[in-house]
Amino acid sequence: MPVPYSCGAQRLVLSGVVSDSGKPILVCGYGVEAAAGVTTPYFCNGTTNASPLFVAGPNTASMGNTSDMGLPVMFPSGCYVSFDTNTTAVSVFYVLQSVTS
């Protein structure tokens, strides 16, 4: 019997899709590592940076910025995280709908 959901975390060093592309995903928190200046990652619905649902920031350089999102945010078409070169990495904590559903 398949498990309907799985929890996970992913560290992105480039803008990209979190976990399985296009699957509904519930993002519960994130961490931002900023290398220089100020960075503002965008959490977008889907597989591109076209539909931001949540903006994380601004975040300060040379600090780890970890936060929950107040309440988890549902991305029905998957989650794409977009960020600029001031960002070293973004870690995302999530609950994913099963790949067998």
C-alpha positions as CSV (number, residue, x, y, z in Angstrom):
1,M,0.0,0.0,0.0
2,P,1.6,3.3,-1.0
3,V,2.3,6.0,1.5
4,P,0.2,9.1,0.5
5,Y,2.7,11.7,1.6
6,S,6.4,12.1,2.3
7,C,8.4,14.7,4.2
8,G,11.7,16.0,3.2
9,A,14.2,18.8,2.9
10,Q,16.2,20.0,-0.1
11,R,19.1,22.4,-0.5
12,L,19.2,24.4,-3.7
13,V,22.4,26.1,-4.8
14,L,20.8,27.3,-8.0
15,S,17.2,28.4,-8.8
16,G,15.1,25.3,-9.4
17,V,12.3,22.9,-8.6
18,V,11.9,21.5,-5.1
19,S,11.5,17.6,-5.1
20,D,9.2,16.1,-7.8
21,S,8.4,18.6,-10.6
22,G,4.8,19.5,-11.0
23,K,3.5,17.5,-7.9
24,P,1.4,19.3,-5.3
25,I,3.8,20.2,-2.4
26,L,3.3,21.8,1.0
27,V,6.2,24.0,1.9
28,C,6.6,24.4,5.7
29,G,9.8,26.3,6.1
30,Y,13.0,27.5,4.5
31,G,16.6,28.5,5.2
32,V,18.5,31.2,3.2
33,E,22.3,31.5,3.0
34,A,23.2,34.9,1.7
35,A,26.8,35.5,0.4
36,A,26.7,39.2,-0.3
37,G,24.2,42.1,-0.3
38,V,20.6,41.4,0.3
39,T,18.7,38.5,-1.2
40,T,15.0,37.8,-1.7
41,P,14.1,34.3,-2.8
42,Y,10.8,33.8,-4.6
43,F,8.7,30.6,-4.1
44,C,6.7,30.1,-7.2
45,N,3.8,27.8,-8.1
46,G,4.8,25.4,-11.0
47,T,8.1,24.7,-12.6
48,T,9.3,28.3,-13.5
49,N,9.6,31.6,-11.8
50,A,6.3,32.9,-13.4
51,S,3.9,32.6,-10.5
52,P,5.4,33.7,-7.1
53,L,3.2,32.7,-4.2
54,F,5.6,33.6,-1.4
55,V,8.5,36.0,-1.1
56,A,11.1,35.2,1.5
57,G,13.0,38.2,2.6
58,P,14.8,40.4,2.3
59,N,17.6,38.4,3.9
60,T,20.8,39.9,5.2
61,A,24.3,38.9,3.8
62,S,26.6,36.7,5.8
63,M,23.8,35.3,8.0
64,G,21.8,32.1,7.9
65,N,18.2,33.1,7.8
66,T,15.9,30.3,8.7
67,S,12.2,30.7,9.1
68,D,8.9,28.9,9.1
69,M,6.3,30.5,6.9
70,G,3.8,31.2,9.6
71,L,1.5,28.5,8.1
72,P,2.6,26.0,5.5
73,V,2.0,27.2,1.9
74,M,0.5,24.8,-0.7
75,F,1.9,24.9,-4.2
76,P,-0.6,22.9,-6.3
77,S,1.6,22.6,-9.4
78,G,5.0,22.1,-7.7
79,C,7.4,24.6,-6.2
80,Y,10.1,26.5,-8.0
81,V,12.5,28.6,-6.0
82,S,14.0,31.6,-7.8
83,F,17.0,33.6,-6.4
84,D,19.8,35.8,-7.5
85,T,23.6,35.5,-7.3
86,N,23.7,37.1,-3.8
87,T,22.2,33.8,-2.5
88,T,24.5,30.9,-1.7
89,A,21.7,28.4,-1.1
90,V,18.1,28.0,-0.1
91,S,17.0,25.0,1.9
92,V,13.3,24.0,1.7
93,F,11.4,21.8,4.2
94,Y,8.3,20.3,2.7
95,V,5.5,17.6,2.6
96,L,5.1,16.1,-0.9
97,Q,2.1,14.2,-2.2
98,S,3.0,10.6,-3.1
99,V,4.6,10.0,-6.5
100,T,2.2,7.1,-6.9
101,S,-1.0,9.3,-6.5
